[in-house]
């Protein structure tokens, strides 16, 4: 049996969430760690703009060597779509740089002449573009010495893991494969490739890497000191970062400090779909900014009109599941993703590595759970089966019933 709990900021949590409910949260997480659903996690809850629960549990691995703290970075996986790429798109929309009905080919010249050029930005944001869910490029690259080298050189300069470098021309090759992949019908198919196009659009418009654009326009002004891409290149030590998978197929090492998502790894640690490393605190601050209509610390970052447009369900091609860059899973009816007490206006996103953020505007509630459930292996996905994220979220709503 491993050591189960390691707390941070306990005084803050107890001050706001009564012990009765805090103890339930502790028990749920403790059981998850004991059953090796995940080695550690952070749970952060804001209500009416105030911290009501802020705790860190467990360790970075099951060896109990480094405890999770409130500054431990986690790979946010697909939460990147909402907490990074979509923010940049919202800013550009605010500035009138594009319309939602614009075709993506207008901004990405390499799509001209393909069946992708007429995909609209709204279709990309709502996953109704017809793009396939993903293309496993890494499988063709694995164990191929002509594509991957363990030594840096002019021809192998893209670092995707320790002593692991991608051939310099592979990004253009992959870009062309995406441009010419088979396009399906206009219906809801959740696809990482939609956000690859959106990230490329942002960089084309701003002439900046998207991570720099986000830092200058959001993370910096918001004081988010633990939201970063490629943390090992930005002053962080591996011990500051929760590891993800022990990759025995592609990178042949424990992935720590490098993005877990293989496609994002092939594009400088960020393909629009994944790449952000952050903490539960920082993700909560981002969504509180959205809940506050685009304002953070008295500074307006986005217009209220744009925030309302992007975070509301945007029906398109007979799909009412998505907002523009966000998931709105209970818009039509309750499901197993959100507590039954959550309003149908609740928006947010989940991440493959074990993360979730939900913002309920009707209840003025922001709930964040982050973990490295993919350590040491992505399968089996015990976190999904356990419904721990949902159960914790439900405890918060149980408490809200007593204070409203």
C-alpha positions in Angstrom: 0.0 0.0 0.0 1.4 3.4 -0.9 1.1 6.6 1.1 -2.1 8.2 0.0 -2.4 11.9 0.8 -0.2 14.9 0.8 -2.0 18.2 1.3 -1.2 21.8 0.3 -3.1 25.0 1.3 -5.2 23.0 3.8 -6.1 26.1 5.9 -7.6 27.8 2.9 -9.7 24.8 1.9 -11.1 24.2 5.4 -11.9 27.9 5.8 -14.4 27.7 3.0 -15.5 24.1 2.4 -16.9 22.6 5.6 -15.0 19.6 7.0 -17.9 17.3 6.2 -17.5 17.9 2.5 -13.7 18.3 2.5 -13.5 14.9 4.1 -15.6 13.4 1.4 -13.3 14.9 -1.2 -10.2 13.5 0.6 -11.7 10.1 0.8 -12.6 9.9 -2.9 -9.2 11.0 -3.9 -7.4 8.8 -1.4 -9.3 5.7 -2.7 -8.3 6.6 -6.2 -4.6 6.9 -5.3 -4.7 3.7 -3.3 -6.3 1.9 -6.3 -3.6 3.4 -8.6 -6.1 5.3 -10.7 -3.5 8.1 -10.6 -0.5 8.8 -8.5 -1.4 12.4 -7.6 -3.6 15.3 -8.4 -4.6 18.9 -7.7 -8.3 19.9 -7.1 -9.3 23.5 -7.2 -12.7 25.1 -6.9 -13.8 28.7 -7.2 -17.3 29.9 -6.2 -18.3 33.5 -6.8 -14.7 34.3 -7.6 -13.3 33.0 -4.3 -11.3 29.8 -3.5 -13.5 27.3 -1.7 -11.2 24.2 -2.1 -7.6 24.0 -3.0 -5.7 20.7 -2.3 -2.9 18.7 -3.7 -2.8 15.0 -3.2 -0.3 12.2 -3.6 3.0 12.0 -5.5 4.3 12.4 -9.0 4.7 8.6 -9.2 3.7 5.5 -7.3 7.2 5.4 -5.8 6.2 8.2 -3.4 9.4 10.2 -4.1 8.1 13.7 -5.0 4.9 15.0 -3.5 2.4 17.0 -5.6 2.4 20.7 -4.7 0.3 23.6 -5.9 3.2 24.5 -8.3 3.6 21.0 -9.8 3.1 21.3 -13.6 0.8 18.8 -15.3 0.4 18.1 -19.0 -3.0 19.6 -19.8 -3.5 17.6 -23.0 -6.8 18.6 -24.8 -7.5 21.3 -22.1 -5.0 23.1 -24.3 -7.8 23.5 -26.9 -9.8 25.7 -24.5 -7.2 27.2 -22.2 -4.8 28.2 -25.0 -5.7 27.9 -28.7 -9.3 29.1 -28.3 -8.2 32.0 -26.2 -5.9 33.2 -29.0 -8.7 32.7 -31.5 -11.1 34.7 -29.3 -8.6 37.6 -29.1 -8.3 37.8 -32.8 -12.0 37.6 -33.3 -12.4 40.4 -30.8 -10.1 42.5 -33.0 -12.2 41.8 -36.1 -9.4 39.8 -37.8 -11.8 37.2 -39.1 -15.4 36.0 -39.3 -16.6 32.6 -38.1 -17.9 31.9 -41.6 -14.5 32.6 -43.1 -12.9 29.6 -44.9 -9.7 28.5 -43.3 -8.0 28.4 -46.7 -8.1 32.2 -46.7 -5.4 32.1 -44.0 -3.5 28.9 -44.7 -2.3 29.0 -48.3 -1.1 25.4 -48.3 -4.8 24.4 -48.1 -5.7 26.0 -51.4 -6.7 23.5 -54.0 -7.7 20.9 -51.4 -11.1 20.0 -50.1 -10.0 21.6 -46.7 -9.8 25.1 -48.0 -13.6 25.8 -47.6 -13.8 24.5 -44.0 -15.1 27.4 -41.9 -13.6 28.5 -38.7 -16.9 27.8 -36.9 -16.7 24.2 -38.2 -13.2 23.8 -36.8 -14.1 25.2 -33.4 -17.2 22.9 -33.1 -15.6 19.8 -34.5 -18.1 19.6 -37.4 -15.5 20.1 -40.2 -15.4 16.5 -41.5 -11.8 16.1 -40.5 -10.8 12.7 -39.1 -10.3 12.3 -35.4 -6.5 12.1 -35.7 -3.8 10.7 -37.9 -1.2 8.5 -36.1 1.9 10.0 -37.8 4.2 8.8 -35.0 3.5 5.2 -35.8 5.2 5.7 -39.2 8.1 7.4 -37.6 8.7 5.0 -34.7 12.0 3.0 -34.9 12.8 4.6 -38.3 16.4 5.9 -38.1 15.8 8.0 -41.3 13.2 10.1 -39.4 14.4 10.1 -35.8 18.0 10.5 -34.5 19.4 10.3 -31.0 21.9 13.0 -31.9 21.3 16.7 -32.7 22.4 18.0 -36.1 21.3 20.5 -38.8 19.2 17.7 -40.3 17.8 16.6 -37.0 17.1 19.6 -34.9 13.5 19.2 -33.5 13.8 17.8 -30.0 10.8 15.6 -29.1 12.3 13.9 -26.0 15.7 13.4 -24.3 18.2 12.4 -27.0 15.4 12.2 -29.6 15.4 14.5 -32.6 13.0 14.7 -35.5 14.2 15.2 -39.1 14.0 18.8 -40.1 11.7 18.4 -43.1 9.1 16.2 -41.4 6.8 19.0 -40.3 6.1 20.2 -43.8 5.5 16.6 -44.8 3.0 16.1 -42.0 1.3 19.4 -42.8 0.8 18.2 -46.4 -0.6 14.8 -45.2 -3.1 16.7 -43.1 -4.0 18.9 -46.0 -4.7 15.9 -48.3 -6.2 13.4 -45.8 -9.7 12.0 -46.5 -12.5 14.5 -45.5 -15.7 13.1 -44.1 -19.2 14.5 -44.0 -20.1 17.7 -42.0 -21.1 16.2 -38.7 -19.7 16.1 -35.2 -16.5 14.2 -35.0 -14.1 15.3 -32.3 -10.8 15.9 -34.0 -7.4 17.1 -32.9 -6.7 18.2 -36.5 -9.3 21.0 -36.3 -7.1 22.8 -33.7 -4.0 22.2 -35.7 -5.5 24.4 -38.4 -6.6 27.0 -35.8 -3.1 27.2 -34.3 -1.6 27.6 -37.7 -4.1 30.4 -38.4 -3.2 32.2 -35.2 0.5 32.1 -36.0 -0.1 33.2 -39.6 -2.2 36.2 -38.5 0.1 37.3 -35.6 3.5 36.4 -37.1 4.3 35.0 -33.6 4.5 31.5 -32.2 1.2 30.9 -30.5 2.8 30.3 -27.1 4.5 33.8 -27.2 1.2 35.3 -28.3 -0.6 33.7 -25.4 2.0 34.8 -22.9 1.9 38.4 -24.1 -1.9 38.7 -24.2 -3.1 36.4 -21.5 -0.8 34.4 -19.2 1.6 37.3 -18.5 -1.1 40.0 -17.8 -3.0 37.4 -15.7 0.0 36.6 -13.6 -0.1 32.9 -14.5 3.5 31.9 -13.7 2.8 28.2 -14.2 1.3 28.1 -17.6 3.9 27.3 -20.2 4.7 25.2 -23.3 7.9 23.2 -23.4 8.7 23.8 -19.7 12.2 22.3 -19.8 13.1 25.1 -22.2 11.6 27.7 -20.0 13.3 27.3 -16.7 11.6 24.3 -15.2 13.3 21.2 -13.8 11.9 17.8 -14.4 11.2 17.5 -10.7 8.7 20.4 -11.2 6.7 18.4 -13.7 4.5 15.3 -13.2 5.6 12.6 -15.6 3.1 11.0 -18.1 3.6 7.8 -19.9 6.5 5.3 -19.9 6.6 5.3 -23.7 7.9 2.0 -25.0 6.9 2.4 -28.6 7.8 5.9 -29.9 10.2 7.8 -27.7 11.4 4.8 -25.6 11.6 6.6 -22.3 9.5 8.1 -19.5 7.9 11.2 -20.9 8.5 14.0 -18.4 8.6 17.7 -19.3 7.8 16.9 -23.0 4.2 16.9 -24.2 2.6 13.5 -24.1 0.5 13.9 -27.3 2.6 12.6 -30.2 1.4 15.0 -32.8 2.0 18.0 -30.6 5.5 16.6 -29.9 6.2 16.7 -33.7 5.3 20.4 -33.8 7.6 22.0 -31.2 5.5 20.8 -28.4 2.3 22.4 -29.6 0.0 21.5 -32.4 -3.0 23.5 -31.1 -4.6 20.4 -29.7 -2.2 19.8 -26.8 1.0 21.1 -25.4 0.1 23.4 -22.5 1.6 22.6 -19.1 -0.2 24.2 -16.1 -1.6 23.9 -12.7 -5.2 23.6 -11.4 -4.9 27.1 -10.0 -3.9 28.7 -13.3 -6.6 26.9 -15.3 -9.1 28.0 -12.7 -8.0 31.6 -13.1 -8.4 31.4 -16.9 -12.0 30.1 -16.6 -12.8 32.7 -13.9 -11.7 35.3 -16.3 -14.2 33.9 -18.8 -16.9 33.7 -16.1 -16.2 37.4 -15.4 -16.8 38.3 -19.0 -13.2 38.7 -20.1 -11.9 40.6 -17.1 -9.0 39.5 -14.8 -7.6 41.7 -12.0 -9.5 44.7 -13.3 -8.0 44.4 -16.8 -10.2 43.6 -19.8 -8.6 40.8 -21.9 -11.6 39.9 -24.0 -14.9 41.6 -24.7 -18.0 40.3 -22.9 -19.7 39.8 -26.2 -17.0 37.6 -27.5 -16.9 35.5 -24.3 -20.6 35.0 -24.4 -20.5 34.0 -28.0 -17.7 31.5 -27.7 -18.8 29.8 -24.4 -22.5 29.3 -25.4 -23.5 26.2 -27.3 -23.2 26.9 -31.0 -25.5 24.5 -33.0 -24.0 23.6 -36.4 -24.6 20.7 -38.8 -27.2 19.1 -36.4 -24.7 19.1 -33.5 -25.6 20.9 -30.3 -22.8 19.4 -28.2 -20.2 22.1 -28.6 -19.6 25.7 -28.0 -16.8 27.5 -30.0 -13.7 25.8 -28.6 -15.4 24.5 -25.5 -17.5 21.4 -24.7 -21.1 21.9 -23.5 -22.1 18.3 -22.8 -25.4 18.8 -21.0 -26.8 21.5 -23.2 -29.7 19.3 -24.3 -29.9 16.8 -21.4 -27.9 15.5 -18.5 -25.3 12.9 -19.1 -22.6 11.1 -17.3 -19.9 13.8 -17.7 -21.4 16.4 -15.4 -23.4 16.3 -12.1 -27.2 16.5 -12.6 -27.1 19.8 -10.6 -24.9 21.5 -13.2 -26.7 24.0 -15.4 -27.0 23.3 -19.1 -24.8 26.4 -19.7 -21.8 24.6 -18.2 -18.8 24.7 -20.5 -15.2 23.4 -20.3 -13.0 20.6 -21.5 -11.4 17.3 -20.6 -7.8 16.2 -21.2 -6.6 12.7 -22.1 -3.8 12.8 -19.5 -6.4 13.0 -16.6 -7.6 16.6 -16.5 -10.9 18.4 -16.5 -12.2 22.0 -16.1 -15.9 23.0 -15.9 -17.4 26.4 -15.6 -21.0 26.8 -14.6 -22.1 30.4 -15.1 -25.5 30.0 -13.5 -23.9 28.8 -10.3 -20.8 30.9 -10.6 -18.7 27.8 -10.1 -15.3 26.8 -11.6 -14.1 23.2 -10.9 -10.7 21.9 -11.9 -9.1 18.5 -11.5 -5.7 17.7 -12.9 -3.7 14.5 -12.6 -1.2 12.3 -14.5 -3.5 9.3 -14.7 -1.5 8.1 -17.8 1.5 7.3 -15.6 2.9 4.8 -16.2 0.6 3.6 -19.0 -2.4 5.1 -20.8 -4.4 1.8 -20.5 -6.4 0.8 -18.8 -8.1 4.2 -18.3 -9.1 3.7 -14.6 -10.0 7.4 -14.2 -12.8 7.2 -16.7 -14.2 4.0 -15.2 -13.9 5.3 -11.6 -15.8 8.5 -12.4 -13.7 10.2 -9.7 -13.8 13.6 -11.4 -17.5 13.5 -11.6 -18.0 12.3 -8.0 -15.8 15.1 -6.7 -17.6 17.7 -8.8 -20.9 16.3 -7.4 -19.7 16.8 -3.8 -19.2 20.5 -4.6 -22.8 20.8 -5.8 -24.1 19.0 -2.7 -22.3 21.7 -0.6 -23.8 24.4 -2.8 -27.3 23.3 -2.0 -26.6 24.1 1.7 -25.3 27.6 1.1 -27.5 29.0 -1.7 
